[in-house]
């Protein structure tokens, strides 16, 4: 991150001078193995609410080896893609006996004297910080990580008084940013409630139509018989640019407010996406990542973990196919590999999964598919209206937060 001019009594300071990086487990070597501690997988960290949603109870001897150690008020930094890009950075709070363990995909930052953990976390959730962290990632495609060395060389702006970090100024900044964050969280809760209600309405409508596999004039057909699935390109952070064609990632399919990375170069033709293409996200967090979509944007490039679908429209229409895939989404997720948080469904299993289509005289009834889609689209437009308005509100709040973060670490939020 480029160092910019700071006000009087502020200075750029190495992060390692205000935080211990990945503290050693040796400091708890004296504790009994039967001591109960918290255990936190990556899936328990909510990057939207910026909290640890839940924690498991484990005995120290069960987790002391093979997991990352932290304690109360430490900052957990998700180092692996895409968790890092999504801002999975939280403060460990309410740990059992003040001690926690979690996935090895966490870096741990422990603020030193006169340093507020919230101040450090707010600095790290800035887009500019995450972008520089992305550029420092190492590893193979799909498994890039921010190395520990990054934290030993990066600097952050810090207010000082009498030769020490000024905790009062930090707290003033944290309180002002916290107020804005609370408004964003309120909006998120309202939007999530609307999304859940919309999903219930849509599933009920789809079930009344597509749940007819055993009835006359309906037939189940394997997905692999109606389309060809083409996976996206595995980009590395160093491939990203601030111009060129947008790279479609799963977050861009599920949330129109999410920013894009760009690629300024050429790729194989199979990776290009055009308006109207059908896409299926097949990897990530159940409930948020999986699903079928029709791309409504302009020409773009497909990232890995998303299939572009070359559909045989003499058998099934695009919109009918998308509704059908999303109707069997829970079935697909149940076939996915992986743990509680990050799962993926293989191409073969997706191809063998079946959708239900109407038939007439033993052939696909395309006219009926189109009438079904027309009726479902009408309902979709109604339930989407509130979501659109809420997304607009969310973008405004996010813009306010970004502006406040920009000012906060230039000393422009304090009196």
Phi, psi and omega in degrees: 000129180294135178281129179249168182294139180242157179293169175301142181075011171247155175206157172277130183225142177299135180302324182293345178274346179244353178219140168281134183259121179049068180305150184283147175290347182302333183290348176244017183295340182275352185280146181293146181295336181276359180297132178279136180224169177275146174232127188229102172289166180301324184297340182277354179265122180259109183287340180285310179275348179059044179221164169271114188286329181201169177211148177263160178257126179226161172273145184306318183294339181279337187237356186298328178252137174089002180226166182271131182266142173205171178221178185309132178076004171288155177261128177260123184244112179289119188266347186262148175285142002266007184299321180295312181300329180279355176081040177279076178234118183225163175262128181285116183227153177058040178284147178294122184057022176073011185232141178220158172226155180200192181303151177288357178276010173260137157266150180241128176243125181247108181300139178274187183303137178072016179243124178274130179299326180296325179297315179295316182296317179299322179297321184286335182279356175298142179301321182297322179291316182294327179293319179289328175294320177303315183292342180262003180295151176231165177116180183276167181304131179084350182228032179287146180223151172281120181284158179301327182303332179303319184285342179274348181244341182285145177247155176228154177281138184219130174285142181234153173212129181054039175079005180233156175305133184275102183292326181296317178293318176304315183294322178299317179295313181300318181296319181290318177292325179296324178297315179295318180299323180296324178292322177295318180296322176299316180295322180297317180297318179296315180295319180297320178298320179293321179296316180297320179293320177298317181298320179296315180298314182293319180295319179299318179294316179294321181295323180293339182255312188269350180276043186236030186301330184268000182270161178297146178071019172228145182215143174271139182220135179299140180302322181296343179273350183245357183200168172244133183256126182238118182283154181284178183274141177273098178276151171254153181307326181291345178282340187289151179221173176262007176209174185106206178272142178294145175262121182277113175253168182303321181298330180286335177282327187265345184210110183293348180274350183286141180285162178256150160266161183231157177230125182251077182187191180251146175227170175302143183305330183294342182270352180281143178240133179244162179307130178096352178291147177268133180234144176232119174275127190238010182215146176136213184267122177305136179096341181229334190256324186282149174152165178253146184214154167255123184288123182252359178277185178276186182305136183211182179239139186270130175276162176299163181077010174227133174266136164268133188256119172265102193264140172274098186279003170278352178249317184213136178283156184304305185296322178296320178298315181298314178299321181294318179297314182291336177291325181261020186303314181296325176297318179294317180297324180295338179269355185285150176269160176115184184268200183297323188268304185248119182227163177210148177253133182288157179301318182297314181294324178293319180296328181277342178294154187242145171245161181257129179233149175282145179231158176216124184056037177079003180241155178304132180267088185290325179297320179291322175303315182294323178292321177299313180299320179301317180290319180292323179299321179300316178293319181301317181297323180293314184284340179280340186301313180295321179298320179298314179297320180291325176295323177297317178296321180295318179299320179295318179293320179296320178297321177296318180295315180301318180295319180293319178297319179301317181286323188303317186265019168240010178074021186261001178258352185262154182278000000 
